[in-house]
Amino acid sequence: MATWQATNVLSGTTEGPKLNAIGTTSEIWSMALTTALANADIISGPVIPAGTYLESITVDVDELDSNGSPLITFKAGYAGATAAFIATGNTTAQAGGIQGANVAGTIGFTSTTNTTVLVTITAAAATAKAGTMRIKASYTASP
């Protein structure tokens, strides 16, 4: 298992959480993934600041499996609840596309600590293909 670190699409670096006390903050992080991406690998994405309320999580991913019978799947959540936002077995990376949160309780999620969004590969590609994964987290301090 490997951990891949996504970076903020504007700065190109990992950043601490941002906070806009009166509106919504959206962070978009991306990671160029190679054909070495494997089952149980984790892509670390944006950080949801402590005390804020989650509005949405979205994963936009290129086609990562070029096989006629693609296998790659993923889930998204955080440490201790790795499928809290996008359910296990999501197939969006097979042909590429966009997947929003699909687990009840995502909207309004809050934590007393900064929370890193994690995307975990739950099945490896049949024929791995390099591509980019973009992860967006939108949150507010004033729900």
N, C-alpha and C positions, 0 to 999 in steps of 0.2 A: 504494500500500500504506500502511495506517495501523497504528499500534500502539495497542491499547486496554489500559488498565491496570486490572486487577481490584483489589479491595480486600478486606481481611479482613471477614467478615460481622459480627463482633462490634464491632470498633473503627471500621470504615468508612474505614480508612486503609491504606496500604501499610506493611508491617512487615518487619523483619529476620527471619531464621530463628529459630525457637524450639527449645529442646532440653530433653528430659526424659531424663536419662541412664539411668533404670532402667525406662522403660516406652515406650509408643507415643505419639507426638504426631501429631495430625491437625489440619490447617489447612484451613479452607474459605474460599475467596475467591469473590466474585461480581462480575459486570460487567453493567450494564444496556446492552444493545446496541440501536442504532437501525437504521433501514432503510438507513443509510449503510454498514453492514458490507459489505465487498467481498472479492473473491478476493485472496488473499495477505495479508490483514490478520492481525495477530497479537494474541492476548489474552494478556497476561502475568499469571501467577497466582502461587501460593505458591512460596516458596523452600525447597528441600531443603538443610539445613545440611551443610557439608563434613564428611565422616567418618561420616555416618549411613547407614543402610541403608533403602532404599525398601521399603515393604510394599505400597502400592497407590496408584493414581491413578484418580480417578473424575471424569467430566464429566457434570453434570446440566444439561440445556439445554431451554429452552422451544422451541416450534415457531417457526422463523425463516424459513420459506418457505411461504406460503399458497397457492401455485399447485397445481393438480391434478396437475401433473407436476413435483414439487419437484426442485431441483438441488443445494442447498447441501450441502457436505461439509467435513470437517475432519480434522486429525491432531493428536496431542499428543506432545510430547517436550521437548527443551531445545536451546539454541543449538548448532549443529553436528550435531545428531541429532534433527530436528524430528518424526520419527515413531517415536521410541524407545519410547513407552509405548502409544499408540493409533495403529494403522496408518492410512496415507493413504487417503482416500476414505470415511471413516466417515459414515454417513447419518443419525445420530441427530437432528441438528438439523432434518431435513426435517419431521418430525411432532412432535418433542419427545420426550425420554426420558432415560435414564441409560445411559452407556457406561463400563464399567470397562476397565482396561488389557487389551490383547489382543495384546501383542507379547512373545515369549519373552525372558527376561532382565530384565523389569521388576522382579520380586521380587528384592530383594537388590542392586539398582543402588546404587552408591556413587560418590562423587566427592571429590577432594581440595579442591574449591572449592565455595562456595555455588552451587546450581544452581536457576535460575528455571524453573518449569514453563511451557511455551509451548503455546498452542493456536493452530494456523494454519488459516485458512480455505483450502480447496483447490479449491472451486468456489463461486461466488456464488449466491445465491438467485435463482430465476426470478422470484418476486414476494416481495420482502423484507418481513419482518414483524419489528417490534421485539419484544424479549424479553430474558430474563436467562440468563446462563451462570454456573453455579457449578462451581468446580474444587476438588476435595479431594485433598490429598496426605497420606498417612500414612507415617511413617518412625520408625525407632528407632535409638538409639545402642548398643543391646544386643541384637543379633539372636539 
